[in-house]
Amino acid sequence: MDQNELKQAVGIKSVDFIQSNSVVGLGTGSTVYYMIEELGKRYQAGDIKNIVAVTTSSRSEKQAKSLGIPTKDLNDVDHIDLTIDGADQIDKNYQGIKGGGAAHLLEKMVATNSTKNIWIVDQSKLANTLGSFPLPLEVIPFGCEKTFADLQKEDLHPEFRLNDDGKRVLTHNKNYVIDLKMGEITHPHLLAEWLDHQVGIVAHGLFLDIVNTIIVGYADGPKVIDNIR
Ligand SMILES: O=C(CO)[C@H](O)[C@H](O)COP(=O)(O)O
Protein backbone atom coordinates (compact mmCIF):
# COMPACT_ATOMS: atom_id res chain seq x y z
CA MET A 1 0.00 0.00 0.00
CA ASP A 2 1.39 3.42 -0.87
CA GLN A 3 0.87 6.52 1.27
CA ASN A 4 -2.18 7.65 -0.70
CA GLU A 5 -3.87 4.29 -0.23
CA LEU A 6 -3.24 4.52 3.54
CA LYS A 7 -4.76 8.02 3.52
CA GLN A 8 -7.75 6.77 1.57
CA ALA A 9 -8.30 3.85 3.97
CA VAL A 10 -8.33 6.08 7.08
CA GLY A 11 -10.46 8.69 5.31
CA ILE A 12 -13.10 6.06 4.50
CA LYS A 13 -12.93 4.48 7.97
CA SER A 14 -13.45 7.83 9.73
CA VAL A 15 -16.87 8.31 8.12
CA ASP A 16 -18.15 5.44 10.34
CA PHE A 17 -17.97 7.96 13.21
CA ILE A 18 -20.30 10.50 11.55
CA GLN A 19 -23.87 10.19 12.74
CA SER A 20 -27.09 11.36 11.11
CA ASN A 21 -28.62 14.56 12.53
CA SER A 22 -25.25 16.08 13.42
CA VAL A 23 -23.03 19.06 12.69
CA VAL A 24 -19.70 17.91 11.27
CA GLY A 25 -16.45 19.87 10.98
CA LEU A 26 -14.51 19.08 7.84
CA GLY A 27 -10.74 19.61 7.98
CA THR A 28 -8.38 20.22 5.10
CA GLY A 29 -5.76 18.22 3.22
CA SER A 30 -5.18 15.19 1.06
CA THR A 31 -6.37 12.70 3.72
CA VAL A 32 -9.50 14.70 4.47
CA TYR A 33 -10.20 14.75 0.73
CA TYR A 34 -10.89 11.00 0.86
CA MET A 35 -13.08 11.41 3.95
CA ILE A 36 -15.24 14.05 2.25
CA GLU A 37 -15.58 11.88 -0.88
CA GLU A 38 -16.81 8.96 1.25
CA LEU A 39 -19.14 11.19 3.27
CA GLY A 40 -20.59 12.48 0.00
CA LYS A 41 -21.26 8.90 -1.16
CA ARG A 42 -22.97 7.83 2.08
CA TYR A 43 -24.96 11.08 2.24
CA GLN A 44 -26.17 10.66 -1.33
CA ALA A 45 -27.08 7.03 -0.64
CA GLY A 46 -29.14 8.14 2.38
CA ASP A 47 -27.00 6.15 4.83
CA ILE A 48 -26.14 9.39 6.65
CA LYS A 49 -29.02 11.89 6.81
CA ASN A 50 -29.60 15.44 7.92
CA ILE A 51 -26.07 16.68 8.47
CA VAL A 52 -24.56 20.14 8.18
CA ALA A 53 -20.84 20.65 7.53
CA VAL A 54 -18.63 23.46 8.77
CA THR A 55 -15.55 23.62 6.55
CA THR A 56 -12.02 24.82 7.29
CA SER A 57 -10.97 25.94 3.81
CA SER A 58 -12.42 26.96 0.49
CA ARG A 59 -11.04 23.67 -0.92
CA SER A 60 -13.06 21.54 1.50
CA GLU A 61 -16.12 23.76 1.14
CA LYS A 62 -16.05 23.45 -2.65
CA GLN A 63 -15.66 19.68 -2.46
CA ALA A 64 -18.49 19.29 0.10
CA LYS A 65 -20.82 21.48 -1.96
CA SER A 66 -19.98 19.58 -5.15
CA LEU A 67 -21.20 16.40 -3.41
CA GLY A 68 -24.41 18.03 -2.23
CA ILE A 69 -23.39 18.17 1.46
CA PRO A 70 -25.04 21.24 3.06
CA THR A 71 -22.55 23.68 4.63
CA LYS A 72 -22.84 26.47 7.17
CA ASP A 73 -20.49 29.12 8.48
CA LEU A 74 -19.08 28.56 11.98
CA ASN A 75 -21.03 31.65 13.08
CA ASP A 76 -24.31 30.03 12.04
CA VAL A 77 -24.12 26.84 14.14
CA ASP A 78 -24.33 26.72 17.91
CA HIS A 79 -21.91 23.81 18.19
CA ILE A 80 -20.09 21.16 16.16
CA ASP A 81 -20.58 17.54 17.20
CA LEU A 82 -17.51 16.06 15.53
CA THR A 83 -14.63 17.37 13.45
CA ILE A 84 -12.48 15.09 11.32
CA ASP A 85 -9.15 16.50 10.19
CA GLY A 86 -5.67 15.43 9.13
CA ALA A 87 -2.44 16.22 10.96
CA ASP A 88 1.18 16.71 10.00
CA GLN A 89 2.75 15.09 13.04
CA ILE A 90 1.45 13.39 16.21
CA ASP A 91 3.69 12.66 19.19
CA LYS A 92 3.53 9.87 21.77
CA ASN A 93 1.24 11.98 24.00
CA TYR A 94 -1.16 12.59 21.10
CA GLN A 95 -0.22 16.25 20.72
CA GLY A 96 -0.10 17.46 17.15
CA ILE A 97 1.30 19.81 14.56
CA LYS A 98 -1.07 21.05 11.87
CA GLY A 99 -0.89 23.71 9.19
CA GLY A 100 1.03 22.00 6.43
CA GLY A 101 -1.80 23.14 4.20
CA ALA A 102 -1.79 26.66 5.73
CA ALA A 103 -5.32 26.18 7.08
CA HIS A 104 -4.48 25.90 10.79
CA LEU A 105 -6.22 29.10 11.93
CA LEU A 106 -9.62 27.99 10.62
CA GLU A 107 -8.88 24.39 11.63
CA LYS A 108 -8.11 25.45 15.20
CA MET A 109 -11.27 27.54 15.44
CA VAL A 110 -13.39 24.66 14.19
CA ALA A 111 -11.56 22.10 16.39
CA THR A 112 -11.94 24.16 19.57
CA ASN A 113 -15.66 24.58 18.88
CA SER A 114 -16.16 20.82 18.46
CA THR A 115 -17.34 18.36 21.07
CA LYS A 116 -15.10 15.68 19.58
CA ASN A 117 -12.08 15.71 17.28
CA ILE A 118 -10.77 12.85 15.18
CA TRP A 119 -7.44 13.00 13.31
CA ILE A 120 -6.80 10.76 10.35
CA VAL A 121 -3.19 10.07 9.40
CA ASP A 122 -0.97 7.53 7.73
CA GLN A 123 1.64 5.92 9.97
CA SER A 124 4.45 8.21 8.72
CA LYS A 125 2.92 11.07 10.76
CA LEU A 126 3.61 9.40 14.13
CA ALA A 127 6.72 10.51 16.04
CA ASN A 128 8.08 10.30 19.56
CA THR A 129 8.55 14.07 19.79
CA LEU A 130 7.16 16.89 17.65
CA GLY A 131 9.40 19.11 15.57
CA SER A 132 10.89 17.20 12.66
CA PHE A 133 7.90 18.64 10.77
CA PRO A 134 8.36 22.46 10.68
CA LEU A 135 5.88 24.27 12.91
CA PRO A 136 3.60 26.59 10.87
CA LEU A 137 2.60 30.05 12.12
CA GLU A 138 0.03 32.36 10.54
CA VAL A 139 1.32 35.95 10.87
CA ILE A 140 -0.24 39.23 9.84
CA PRO A 141 1.67 41.06 7.08
CA PHE A 142 1.77 44.31 9.12
CA GLY A 143 5.12 44.36 10.89
CA CYS A 144 5.89 40.80 9.85
CA GLU A 145 9.63 41.51 9.52
CA LYS A 146 9.61 42.47 13.23
CA THR A 147 7.74 39.27 14.08
CA PHE A 148 10.29 37.34 12.00
CA ALA A 149 13.22 39.02 13.79
CA ASP A 150 11.73 38.18 17.21
CA LEU A 151 11.46 34.53 16.18
CA GLN A 152 15.09 34.59 15.00
CA LYS A 153 16.20 36.09 18.32
CA GLU A 154 14.53 33.15 20.10
CA ASP A 155 16.51 30.79 17.87
CA LEU A 156 13.33 29.31 16.38
CA HIS A 157 14.72 29.20 12.80
CA PRO A 158 11.81 30.93 11.01
CA GLU A 159 11.32 30.82 7.24
CA PHE A 160 8.55 32.49 5.26
CA ARG A 161 6.63 29.86 3.29
CA LEU A 162 6.85 30.54 -0.45
CA ASN A 163 4.81 29.44 -3.44
CA ASP A 164 6.46 27.92 -6.51
CA ASP A 165 6.61 31.42 -8.03
CA GLY A 166 8.71 32.63 -5.07
CA LYS A 167 5.92 34.79 -3.62
CA ARG A 168 4.87 34.41 -0.01
CA VAL A 169 2.01 31.97 0.62
CA LEU A 170 -1.21 33.74 1.57
CA THR A 171 -3.74 32.13 3.90
CA HIS A 172 -7.53 32.29 3.66
CA ASN A 173 -7.36 35.55 5.65
CA LYS A 174 -4.54 36.97 3.47
CA ASN A 175 -1.90 36.46 6.14
CA TYR A 176 1.60 34.98 5.68
CA VAL A 177 2.88 31.62 6.88
CA ILE A 178 6.20 31.33 8.72
CA ASP A 179 7.53 27.82 9.32
CA LEU A 180 9.73 27.23 12.36
CA LYS A 181 12.47 24.75 11.47
CA MET A 182 13.67 24.46 15.03
CA GLY A 183 14.00 20.70 15.36
CA GLU A 184 12.78 18.81 18.39
CA ILE A 185 10.02 20.53 20.41
CA THR A 186 10.74 19.23 23.88
CA HIS A 187 8.22 21.45 25.72
CA PRO A 188 5.25 22.02 23.40
CA HIS A 189 3.04 23.65 26.07
CA LEU A 190 5.71 26.23 26.96
CA LEU A 191 6.32 27.02 23.31
CA ALA A 192 2.57 27.29 22.63
CA GLU A 193 2.17 29.70 25.53
CA TRP A 194 5.00 31.91 24.29
CA LEU A 195 3.65 31.90 20.71
CA ASP A 196 0.12 32.69 21.98
CA HIS A 197 1.50 35.91 23.49
CA GLN A 198 3.22 37.23 20.34
CA VAL A 199 0.98 39.96 18.97
CA GLY A 200 1.67 39.50 15.23
CA ILE A 201 1.06 35.75 15.31
CA VAL A 202 -2.59 34.95 14.63
CA ALA A 203 -2.30 31.18 15.11
CA HIS A 204 0.37 28.52 15.51
CA GLY A 205 0.17 24.93 14.42
CA LEU A 206 0.56 23.32 17.85
CA PHE A 207 -2.75 21.55 18.53
CA LEU A 208 -2.39 20.50 22.14
CA ASP A 209 -4.88 18.50 24.26
CA ILE A 210 -7.42 18.63 21.44
CA VAL A 211 -7.74 15.25 19.78
CA ASN A 212 -10.04 12.52 21.18
CA THR A 213 -9.54 9.77 18.61
CA ILE A 214 -6.84 9.04 16.06
CA ILE A 215 -7.17 6.73 13.09
CA VAL A 216 -3.79 5.60 11.80
CA GLY A 217 -3.25 3.98 8.42
CA TYR A 218 -1.07 0.85 8.38
CA ALA A 219 -0.48 -1.63 5.58
CA ASP A 220 -2.73 -4.17 7.34
CA GLY A 221 -5.57 -1.68 7.79
CA PRO A 222 -6.58 1.41 9.78
CA LYS A 223 -6.11 1.29 13.55
CA VAL A 224 -8.43 3.34 15.78
CA ILE A 225 -6.93 4.80 18.97
CA ASP A 226 -9.92 5.94 21.01
CA ASN A 227 -10.67 7.66 24.33
CA ILE A 228 -7.44 9.67 24.25
CA ARG A 229 -9.07 12.44 26.30
O1 LIG B 1 -3.16 20.77 8.86
C1 LIG B 1 -3.47 20.58 7.72
C2 LIG B 1 -3.76 21.67 6.76
O2 LIG B 1 -3.50 22.92 7.32
C3 LIG B 1 -3.61 19.19 7.21
O3 LIG B 1 -4.56 18.52 7.95
C4 LIG B 1 -2.28 18.52 7.33
O4 LIG B 1 -1.34 19.28 6.60
C5 LIG B 1 -2.32 17.07 6.80
O5 LIG B 1 -2.49 17.09 5.43
P1 LIG B 1 -2.44 15.78 4.54
O6 LIG B 1 -3.62 14.97 4.93
O7 LIG B 1 -2.51 16.31 3.14
O8 LIG B 1 -1.14 15.08 4.79
PDBQT file of the ligand as one rigid body, heavy atoms in Angstrom, charges set to zero:
ROOT
HETATM    1  O1  LIG A 301      -3.162  20.771   8.857  1.00  0.00    +0.000 OA
HETATM    2  C1  LIG A 301      -3.474  20.578   7.716  1.00  0.00    +0.000 C 
HETATM    3  C2  LIG A 301      -3.761  21.670   6.762  1.00  0.00    +0.000 C 
HETATM    4  O2  LIG A 301      -3.500  22.921   7.324  1.00  0.00    +0.000 OA
HETATM    5  C3  LIG A 301      -3.613  19.188   7.205  1.00  0.00    +0.000 C 
HETATM    6  O3  LIG A 301      -4.564  18.517   7.946  1.00  0.00    +0.000 OA
HETATM    7  C4  LIG A 301      -2.279  18.518   7.328  1.00  0.00    +0.000 C 
HETATM    8  O4  LIG A 301      -1.338  19.276   6.600  1.00  0.00    +0.000 OA
HETATM    9  C5  LIG A 301      -2.318  17.070   6.802  1.00  0.00    +0.000 C 
HETATM   10  O5  LIG A 301      -2.491  17.090   5.434  1.00  0.00    +0.000 OA
HETATM   11  P1  LIG A 301      -2.443  15.777   4.540  1.00  0.00    +0.000 P 
HETATM   12  O6  LIG A 301      -3.618  14.966   4.930  1.00  0.00    +0.000 OA
HETATM   13  O7  LIG A 301      -2.515  16.314   3.136  1.00  0.00    +0.000 OA
HETATM   14  O8  LIG A 301      -1.141  15.079   4.787  1.00  0.00    +0.000 OA
ENDROOT
TORSDOF 0
